[in-house]
């Protein structure tokens, strides 16, 4: 009876209760984190109740299908998960500093930490960040009012949030798996780990994987079919190009992950033999499937960051992008070649030398388009009138550090060298070196650029610059020493080491981790200071950086419908052309009613049912699994019988809002780029950019 | 402006009020989904391909293949697809909703027959001990066949829902777009079956 109701869940699985049995540092860290998560969740609930924000939360956010709000929710989700990921990083580096013949944490706890850290940072920090940016920017940049499938967009968010929720639940109830973010069977198979750790991993990854696939589909269709009249492919902003390539990668690269996860589930739950040691199972299938996803995933993450850096250089150098077409071709090449390199993640796992050589060459080849990009950005900055804003600080860090990371990647592309350093801290240094200065710096630079678009006020420059420097210094201290200890032979993922030569490096690394933690606090401080000073930082007119693309031709924040009238595009950098020809901010001859999709509970339904489903499957609570699946199915079946009229925004409302904005622009003084970080910047740029032809 | 020139989906008869524009986006989206689903099937095929020898001393292709039953299943599923194309044509030429539903019912019955024969086959496999727990080969076989079978079963549920909607709302633009997507899905499953039929069963006993 009890088993039928709660599956294999028992009181002992509640992690905060461990504190009653043992007060060692190891339990304090684990149970303390669980307790902190519970307290934080309760605090949010209390705060929402006290400030009476529940209705607002549901009406304005959780049921909204506005791509801008969904994008912001993705980024908020990313930051919440990042807080946990960073604390885990600090815990791990502290452990390593003490890991000479021991360490403060148990080996089991350590393994759990590097598994959750990797899973969270890739799937629930990096992915939500880039998906959030693509959500926010794609329709605005291509002159559309929303995504092709707004409700599916909300469902994707819900599925991603479900994965994140399962990760957070695993912190409090039961434990996570210990096989790293790649979760290789048979180590994560039922024989070696009956659960629930690998089950949490499987369902978090499979469910959120569907969300990512749907996001990719949605973005690709939006870019292919919803562009404003005249926006040919080679007139699209570069960020949109990178988003398109990422979307294509998402559509094709997520199925291998889903398949690998589901086969792993069949092995674990129904005793199949896909990846087991006995009866014909073959774990190499898992390694291949996982990395057929895993390597494109690297480019899924980095391409939008490249897009952000491209927009950044051209905006803050006040110059057209040098080599637009090369950049587009480079992006597409990366997208294609990224499917031909997956094997370099396991050169040592028994293929013939010729296969290794082929994948090694492909891996080295993919560096060429990436190199093209770096030269494109340099040439764009060359001779430009550069303003050294916060995004430029990140750009400088990116330029130098990412290039180092790229070079270490080329070193690793050589199978003979790879054989020597595989599975050492050298690898850890390499992928942090491309993901942190590449992806994360791009995201933070992007937040500084587009935050004023989304919220109507700029982020504080000085605070932003200090934070950016902290990220750069923190990164160098934490990860560059790992190259050295890697070459000295320190295996990654090992809970302890025997060579005292590592100790000084690991102490520097630990200090670096604390600098990174302070950089994260710096982000929060920047936000706090900016909110306090939001009046003097306000840029309601919408164009604080003398922007080039269509999103800057809207007020900040943009109205629900984005554009009062759909713009007609005649060239690249559409908004700059309007400004240089002296005719931005014109009133259209007539306004028409705008049809927008209405709010829906689909997201909440998906979030609740799939979280229940994942939790129930993890803990073998079969009745709940069936119930949640049936509810999910019936809700959508019933919903397909309802007519979705959407809502009509009357032309008069659009006219009032649009005219008020144009009037405000006309009443204010345009400011030059030199004054853009002063309170005089209200978002009306005085451009001196001249466009030839 | 001529209908042929600008209407990408003339088979749906959506008229001139701009309905095709919305339908085009939805149907293109569904094509994208099918591409992704095809990758999924392709990967399961690939895994099956690597595991054909992994019988671990258990039943192999000869024991699990009953070509007579497979031939009947193939005929039923291809017949179902054929019937569906008549339903689409009926929709295109305004055959009336009962006319169209007749063909849809034929398609559904035929597919149901396919599923029943498949189920009988699978039960037979259980009888002779060719369960997926026996070997890697059988795991891959069951996963591939059942993934396709579940797709067909899902399609049947979809057909049931659509029948209800056609009866309730008639052939509105929305419904026509859904039927068109269902057709794409249905023919897609046929193509996948041709792969299973030839790569799993025919190649298995060849």
Interface residues (C-beta under 8 A of the other chain):
Chain A: X148 X149 X213 X217 X218 X220 X221 X224 X225 X226 X251 X252 X254 X255 X256 X258 X259 X263 X266 X267 X270 X271 X272 X273 X274 X276 X278 X279 X280 X281 X282 X285 X289 X292 X637 X640 X641
Chain B: X24 X25 X26 X28 X29 X32 X33 X35 X36 X37 X39 X40 X43 X44 X47 X50 X51 X54 X55 X56 X58 X132 X133 X134 X135 X136 X137 X138 X139 X140 X142 X143 X161 X164 X165 X168
